[in-house]
Amino acid sequence: MLRVFPLALLPLLMLAFVASADLPSIRLDRMYPLGAAAGSTIDVEVQGAEFEEVRELKFDHPGIKSEWLKDKKFKVAVDAGVPAGSYDCWAVGRFGVSNPRLFAISRGFKEVDEKEPNDDDATSQAVEINTIINGTSDNSKEDIFKFAAKKNQRVTIACNAARLDSQLDAVLAVYSKSGKQIASNGDYDGRDPFVDVLISEDGDYFIHLSDLSFKGGLPYRLVLSDKPQLENVFPRAVKSDTDAEIVLLGRNFGSSATESKWTIQDLALQETKAKVRATKDILSLGRYKFLEHPTSHTVLPTAATCTLDGFQEALVVNNNTLVTTPILVSPNDVTLEAEPNDTLQQAQKLTLPAVVSGRFDRERDGDWYEIEPTETGAYSIEVYSERIAGRADPYVLIQDEKGNKVVELDDFGHRMNAFDGHLRDPSGIANLTTKKKYHVFVQDRYRRGGARFQYVLAINKQEFEFHIATMHSLNPGPAGLNIYRGGSAYLNFVIHQRGPTSPITVRAENLPPGVTAQDVVLRDNTKGVMVFQADKQAKDTTVPIKLVASSKRGEVLFEREVRAYTRVSSDANPASSRPMRTQWLAVREEAPFAIAMEKTKVEVDAGQKVEMKVKLERHWPDFKSQVTLQALEFPGNIKMTNVVLPTDKTEALVTIEVQANAAGGEYTLAISGQAQVPYNKVKTETTKPNTLVTQPSKPFTIIVKAKEEKKK
């Protein structure tokens, strides 16, 4: 059934509108419904900004296809073979390709639309168990659903909203026919609630669902089920290219499962075992292969998995396919935490390099380990929890034999531009001495414990490693990668690098005809950019592209997949960033101007300056204004003072200063030009207000000769 959004709700549905700066950037704000069943065809309505001529929705699975109906309405057909999981959806229109929104696919469930009125028990909507209800929240009211259940039937109810990019902060409660509340929850899977109910007597039961602040018009998928439901798996780390046995914990696993010692919401979890095997490419290419987007790890999710090499596995339990929680892949053997290790005297002995899959078993639990390095030097210390949906907020303390603190580590991760990768996992370095004993203590910052609070501790001699993520340049966005013909656009790089620094080269693959991107040499260990240029003759196109990073240490070549990320919301809170499986690029209308260096490669000594000539090409006849030239995400040891290119000029000199401490070698750089451009997206309008437009230059290379090289 086609869902129509009341006009009164639009202010609540839409995010902050695109400011009157820069050229139009298409933005997909929301879609309804948030998913469909495999093998079904449904009507979908989308909402967004700069939505002129949106006639196509693209998905990151070839089995999901769209057909434009009218306005912002599409028919979406899902092939029967599409696996259950979450998928990205992009809108494509006059101004290119948008940011994505998540779309869930189910298998084995009946899917229905919420029907109003359903604001009290008397008007509640009757639904069957094993149904997914697609709905939207009511302003200042609850959505109420009625279902019939039998005594001793175990029923799980999950509201999937925030994990599917919805702004809903849902609250769930379940009541008996007599009005007694038998369960309630909020913020179980991130901001999404979940309840697990063992029915005490035959009868009707009522689900009450609302936004925490009673905001209306926010979409959700309410899953009512007595099918198998997976809580998590243990261990949460496996050795690469090796068969590993894991224990699955969950509910309604069937008679072949056994009851575990773990309880959540006062009900025991069941457990069963399965085999998994991590493929070699996860480590060789630095990949995280997910089936469900990692959007429910915390109430304020960030780009946590940007440094996780791991995977999710689809496993069959009681004739139903379940997707595991994230599993870390290690090149080393994995050790299981062994209780009791609650005191320093009970510390579990580890052999380095060590990878330990652990759990905070109960409240106030803390785990002690003992290590004795065989080499003196810097050791990498990592604790994975948020990255693997482990639910804990751990910290780690290392002390020597005398009890002196060596290091204490807590949260880490980059926040820059539109990218939010700050997370609650500890990461850092400890300098350790051979043949000395050290004690390592790991605990949840709030001393929580139980089946959900898992972590992986990894300690090894520091070695070179890196991960690179991309983020759209529009800040905050969200946005797609769209190039105006004859101009340029860029992606931001976010780099996590440890061990000895080394230059990283990024190349773009699968670019369409007329679009180029120079290989980028990155020497800043946190950031960089890649600029894409479209020829004046390039045709309108929308294509998926791929970025690959490589770096050489001695004779060893490291190659890593560059992971594409998007910001979910333009709101400051939640400032969520999440991964995409595909990076799309689109070429559209003509750019107003372009800038480029006259020379694309120059040499300069460290500690010196170099002048470079910038050339401006004006494409629009009525664009006459000055252009401000400025550095675009230069590394910290290279500087450039802003220069104004006057209205009557097409050339200017900029001075680039290389500081004395700059490392020798190639640097791929770009500058940006910013100007007030007369523009009106309505082509028939003669009035064209000034719009502040930024265009990156074509990239250029500076070869720095370090002081050490000059002495030689």
N, C-alpha and C positions, 0 to 999 in steps of 0.2 A: 504494500500500500504506500502511495506517495505521501510523504510527510510535508505539510506546509507550515512554515514558520510565521507566526503572527507578527505583524509589523511592530507591535508594541514591545516585542522581545528583542528586536534587532540591536538596540544599544547594549543589551547584555550579551548577545551572541558575538558581536564583533569586538575584536581587539582594537587597540589604539590605531587610528587611521594613519595611513602613510602621510608623513609631513610633506609640505610643499617645497621639498628640496630634492634635487636630482630628478632624473627622468623616471617615468612610471616603472614600478617594480611589482609584478603580479604577486599576490600573497593569498594562499589558501588558508582560511581561518578555521573552517569546520565543515563537517559533512554529516549527513544523517540519512540512513542509520550508520552506525559505526562498524557494521559487519554484515555477513550473510552466511548461509549454509553452502557447503560445497554442492555443486549440482543445481543450484538455484539461479533464478534471474529476478532481480529486484529493481525498484526505482530508487535513485539516490539524488538528494539535493545538496548542493554545495553553496558555501558563502565565502566571500573573500573581498579583497581590495584590488583595484586595477584589473577588473574581470572582463574587460571588453573582449568580445569574440571568443570566449572560452567555449570550445567545441569538442574537447577531448579530455578524458582522464587517462593517465598512464599508471600502470601498476608494476611492481617489481616481480611479478610472476606472469608468465605468458598465458596461463590459464584463466586470468581475470581480464575481461575486456569490457570496454564501455561503448555506448552509442548515445549521441546527443539527442535529446527529445525536444526541449525548448527551454528558453531562459537559462536557468541554472540547474536544470533537471536532466538526469542521465539514466539510461537503462544499463545496469551492470550485470553481466553474465559470468558466473563462476563455474568453471569446468568441474565435473564430478571427481577428477583426480587431484585437485588442489589439496595439499596437506593442510591440516588445521594449524593455525598460527597467526601471526600478525604480518601485515604487508603494507608497504608504503604506497600512497596514492598521490599523484601530482596533477595539477590542473594546467592545461596548455591553452594559451590564447594569444591575442594580438601582441602582448608584451613579453611573450616567452613562456618559460616553464616556472611554476611556482615552487615554493617549499612543499614538502610532503605532509600528509596527515595519515594516521594509521587506520587500517581497515582489517578487521579480524575475520577469519574464516573458521567456521565450526564444522564438525562432523558428528553425526549421530544424535543431534538435537533438533527439536522442532523450534522454529523461529517465528515469533509473532511481534506485532507492534503494540505498544502501550495504547490503551483506549481510555479517553476521558469521557465522563468524569469518573475518577477513582480516588477521591480525596478522603473517604471515610470507609469504615467496614461495610456499611450498607451498600455503597456503590463500588466496592472493591472489584477489581478485574479478576475473574477466575482463570487460573492457568494450571497446566499439568506439570508434574515433576518431569525433569529432563526437557525443559523448555528454556529458550533464551528470549527475554523480552527486550526489545529495542524501544527505548523511551527517552523522554526529556524531563528534567526536573521542573517542578511547579514553583512559581513565585509565592513564597509564604505558605506553601502547603506541602503535604506529603503525597507520594504516589503509593497506593495500597493495593496489594495483590493477595488473592486467596488461593490456597491449594489444599487438597485433601491428602492425608498421609495415614499410614498404618502404624500401630504400636511396634516399637523396636526398629522401625525404618530409620536409617541414618541419612539425613538430608543436609547437603551443603548448599550455601547460598553465597554467591560472589557478585559484587557490583564492579564491573570492569569499565572504568571511565578515565581516570587520570593516566592509567597505563596505555590508553588509546588516544592520548593527546587532548582529552576533554578537560575543561577547567573545573568540572564538578569535584567537590570535596564531600563525598557521600557518607551518610550515616545510615546504618541498617539496624532494624529491630524486628524480632519475630514474636508474635503474640498468639496465645491460645484463643479459642472461641469465647472463653469466659473473660478475656481481657487481660490475662496474666502475661507479663513479659517473660519469655523463656530464654531469650538470647538477644544480645545487641553487640555492635562493634563499629569501629571506625579505624582507619589507618592501619590495616593489616598488611596488605601488599602495597607499600608506599602509602598514598592517600586513599586507596580503595579498601572498602570493608569486606569482611568475610566472616560467616558464621557456620558453625558445625553443630547440628542439632540431632540428638537421638530422641525420636518421637516416643512420648510416654503413653499415649492412648490414641485410638482411632479418632479421626475427626478433622475438622477444618482448621487451618492455621493462616495467619495473616502476616504478610511482610510489609513493613513500613519503611519507605525509602525517601530521603530528602537530602538536599544540600545542607552542609553544616550551617551556612548563613542564610538558608532558604532562598538562594538565588534561583531564578527560573530560566528555562530554555537551554539547559546544559545537557548534552546527550550522554547516554550510558547504555550498557548491555548488562542486564541482570540475568545471571545464570543460576537456575534452580535445578538441582541434580541429585540423583542417588548413584551416579556412575563413579568409577574410580577417580580419585582426586589425589594428585601428588603434592606433598608438602615440600620435600627436598630429598637430596641423596647424600650418602656418605660412603667413602671419603669424597672430598671436593677437589682432589687433585689426582691425576694419573700420569704414569710415565708414557712418553710418546712412543707410538708404534708398538705398543705392548697390550695384550689382552688384560683387562682389569675387571675385577668384580666389585660392584657397588651395591649398597643397600638402599632400597627405595622406601621412604617413609610416607605414609598417606592414609587415605580413608577409602572404604568400600572396595578393597582390593580383591575380595572374594574368598572362598573357602581355602584356597591354596596358600594364602598369606597367613602369617602368624602375628599375634599381638605383641607389640614392642613394649619396652619399659617407659616410653615417652608419652606424655600427655600434653594436649593443648586444649584450652577452653574446657578443661575437666573431662575430656574424653581421650581414651587411649588411641594412639596411632597404630596402624598395622605396618608390617614390613615384609618385603620380599626382595629377592636378589636378582641381579641382571649382569650381563657382560657388556662392556663397552671397549672401544679401541680408538684412540686418537690418531688421526692420520698425520703423516710426516709433514705435510705442507703447513700445518698450524704453526710449527716452530720455524720451519725453513723460510716461510714468508711472513711470519709474525701476524697471524690471523686470529680473529674471533668469529667463529661460525655459529650464528644464532638462528633459532627458529622462531623465537618470540623476542621482540625488541626489549632491551633491558631498561624499561621505564617504570618499574615498580620496586626497585631496590630500596628506595628511601622515600620519605614524604616530600622531599625536595630533590628529585633526581638530577644528577649531573652526568657528564660524559665519563662516568666511572670506568667503563670497559675499554677506554682508549689505550690502556696499557695492559690489558689482559690478553694473553695468548691462551685461547681455550675454545670450548664448543658446548653446544647443547645436543642431546641425543633424543630421538623419538623412540620410545620403548612401548611394547604391548603388554598391558596388564589386564587380565580378565576380559580379553577381547576388545579392549579399548586402548587407543594410542595416547600416551602421556609424554609430555616434553619435560626433560630434566631441567633442574636449575643449572646455572653455568658451572662448568668443570674446568679447572686450570690444567694446562698441559705442561709437564716438566721434562727436561732432558735427563733428570736424575731419578733414582728410586724414591718412592714416597713412603714415609713412615707414618703410622697412626699414633696419635696421642694415646698415652697409656696412663690411666689413673691407678693409684693416687699419685699426683704430682702437684699437690696443693701447697706444699711448703718447700723452702730451699733445700731442706734435708732429703726431700723426696724427689728432687729434680730428675727428670727423665734425661738420660745420657743420649746425645746425638753425635753422629759422625758427619763431619763436613765434607762436601756440601750436603746440606740437609733441607728436605722439604717435608713438612709435617702437616697433616690434616687433623685439625683439632676442633674441639667444641667446648664452650663454657656450659658445663653440665647443669648447673643450678645457679641461683642467685649468689653473688659474692665469690663465685669460683674464679680462681686465677691459676694459670699453668706455669710451672717452672721447668726449665730445661738447662742442661749443662753441656757446654761445648769446650773443646780443646783444639785450637787451630794448629795445623801442621806447618803453616807458613805465616810469617809476619807480613802485615799489610792491611790494605783497606778491604773490608767485607761489605757486601750489599745485604741490607736487611729489608725484607718486604713482609708485610702482613696483609693478606687479601681477605676482605670480608664484604664490604660494600660492593666490590668488583664482582663477587661471586654470589650476590644476594644472600650473604651470610647473616644479615640483620644486626650484627654487632657493630659497636663503635670502639674498636680496640686501640690500645696503646701498647708500646713495647719498651721495656727497660733492660739494659745490659749493665751488669756490674762485675767487677773483678773479684778475685778470691778474698780480698779484704773488705768487700762490701762497698767499695768506691764506685760511684756511678760513672760508667764509660759513656753512655749515650741514652737518651730517652727520646723516642720518636712518636709522632702523632700524625695529624692530618697532612695531606700534601695534594699537589695538583695545580695546574695552571688555570687562572682566570684572565682572559685577555680578549679584547674586542667583544664579539658576540658569543665567544666560546666560554662555557663554564665547566671546567674539569676538576674543580676542587672537590675532594672527597675525604671520607673519614678513615681511610686506611693509612697506617704508618708506612713510610718509605724513607730510606736514608742510608748512611754509611757509618760504619764503626771501624776504627783502627785497632786491630788486635795483634797480640804478640804470640809467637809460636811457643808451644809447650807450657802455656799458662791456661788455667781453667777460668771460664767465665760462666756466669749464670744469666739466663734470659727469662724474663717474666712477661707474660702476655695476659691482659685482662680487659674486659669491657669497661669503658670509661664510666658507665653508670651501674656497673656490677650486675648486669642482667645475665640470665642464664636460662638454659632449656634447649629443647630439640632444635629450635630455629637458629641459635646463636653459634654459628660455625665460622671458622677461619682457616687459613693456610699460612703457615710460617715458612719462609724461605730464606736461608742464609748460605751465601756462597762467596768465594773470592771475587772481588769486583772485576767484571769483564765488560767489554764494550757491548752496548745494546742500545737500540733506539726504537721508538714508535712515533709515527707522524699521523696527525689527523688534519683534515681540512674543515674550514668553516666559511660560509658565505661572507663577503666583505661588508655587506650592509649591516650596520650595528645600531639597534639590536636586531633588526629583521623581524621575523624570518624572511628568507628570500631564496631565489634560485640563482643559477649562474647564467646570466643573459648578456649577450654582447650586441651592442648596436653596430650595425654594419659600417665598416670603415673606422671603427673605434676599438676599444679594449675593455676587458673586465678582468677581475682577479679573484683568486681564492686566498684566504689566509692559511698559513701552515701553523700548527701548534705542535711543537717537538718536545718529546720526553726522551732525554738521552742520559745514559749513565756510563761510568767508566771513562777511559781516555777519550778526549774529544777528537772528532774526525769529520772532515767535510762529507756532506750527504748530497747526492745528486738525485733530483726528482725528474722523471720524464712523463709526458702525457701520451697516451695511446688511444687509438680509435677516434681521432679528431676528424670531423667532416671536411670535405673539400672547401678550401677558402679560409679555413681556421688554422692558426698556427700557435704553438706555445714552445718557446725556447726551453731547453733543459735548464733546470735551476740548480746552481751549486750553493748549498746552505752551509754557512760557517757559524751562524748564531745557533746555540744549542737550545733555544726556546721558541723561535719564531721565524717567519719568512713569508714570501708571497710567490705565487705563480700567476703570470699575466697571460691572458689569451687574447689574440687579435683576430678580427674578422676583416677580410679584404672588402673593398668597396663593391666587388662583384659577387660576394658570397651570397648564397641563396638562403631564404628562410628555412630553418631546419631545427629539429629537436632530437638530440641523440644522446645515448649513454656513453660516457668516456671512462677511462681508467687511468689512475696515476700509480706509478711504481717508484719506490725509493731504493737507492743502493749506496753502499759505502764500502771502501776497501781498507782493511787493516792488515798491513803486510801483504801476504799473498792470498788472504782470505777475503772473498767478496760476500758481503751481507746484502741480501735483497729483501725488502719488506713491502707489504701491501700498504698503500696510503689509505687510511680509513676516512670515509666521508661522514661528516656530521652536519646536523642542522639544529638551529635553535627552535624550540617548540613555540614560545610565546614572545611577544614584544613587551610583555609586562616585566617589570623588574623582579617581581616575586609571583610565581616561581620562575627563576631564571634557568630553566631546564635546557640542557643540550643532550641530544641523543643521536645514535648512529643511523645511517642509511645504508642499504645494501648497494645502491646505485647512485652515481653522480651524473645528473643530466646537464647538458649544455644546450642553449638555444641561441640562434641568431635571428635578429629582427630588424627593425627600422634603422635608418641612417643616423649615425652619431653626429653631433654638432661640430666636433673638432677632434683632432688627434695630435699627440706630441711624441717626439722621438729624439734621441741623441743623434747628432751628426755622425759621431764615431761610436760604434757599438762595442769597442774594446780599447781600453787604455791601460798603461802601466803607471804605477806610482809607488814611491818609497814610503814605508811606514814613517809616520811623523811629518809627512809632507801634504801639500794640497795640490789639486789638479783642477783646471778650468775645463768645462765641457760646454759645447754649444748645443742648445736645445732648439729644435725647429717645430713650429706650430703650423698645422694645416687646418684652415677653416673650411668646413664643409657646407654650412648653412649660410646663404647670402646675407641674412639679416643678423648674423652673429658678429658683432664688432667689438665687444668689450674686452677688457684686460683679462689675463690669465695668471693666477698665482701658482707658482711652481714650488713644490715642497717634497721632502723626502717621504718615501713610502715604505714604512716598516724597515728602515735600515738597521743593520746590527749595531750594537751599542758603541763599537769602536770606529764607526764611520759616521760623519756628520755632514749636514748640508743646511745652509741658511736659506730661508725662503727668498724667492726672487719674483718680482712682478714683471710680467711681459706686457708692455703697454699696448693700448688699443691699435696703434698704427704700426705695430711691429709683428714680425713672424719669426724672429730669432731672439735668443737671449743667452747670456753666459751664466752658468751656475758654478759655484765653487764647492768641491767635495773635499773634505778634510779627512785624512786617514790618521788616526791616532798612533802614537809611537808603539803602543802595546799590541797593535793589530797583528794577527798571525799572517804569515805569508801565504800566497795562493790566490785562486780565483774566487771572486765574489759576484754573484748574479744579483743585480739591483734594478730597481725601477723607481721613478719619481711619479708624482701625480700632478695634474693640472686642474685647477678649480676656477670656474668662471660663472658669471651670471649670463644665462642664455634665454632669449625670448622663446617661449614655448607654450603651446596649447595643444593638448592631446585631441581636441575636437578639430579636425583638419579644416573644417569650413569656417571656423572662427578667425576673424582678422585680429582680434585683441590677443596679444601674447604676453602674459606677465613674465617677468624675469624669474627664472628657476636656477637655483644653484646646482651646477652639474660638475661632477668630478670624473675625470678620465685618467686611468693609469697610462704611463708611457710604455712604449715597447721596451723590453728589458735590455740592459747593457751589462758588460762585464768589466770589472776592475781587477787587474792583476796586481796584488800587493807584494812588494819585495820587503820582507822583514829585515830588521837590523842585522840579524844573524847571517842572513843570506848575503847582505852587502859586505860584511866582513870577509866572507869566504872569497 
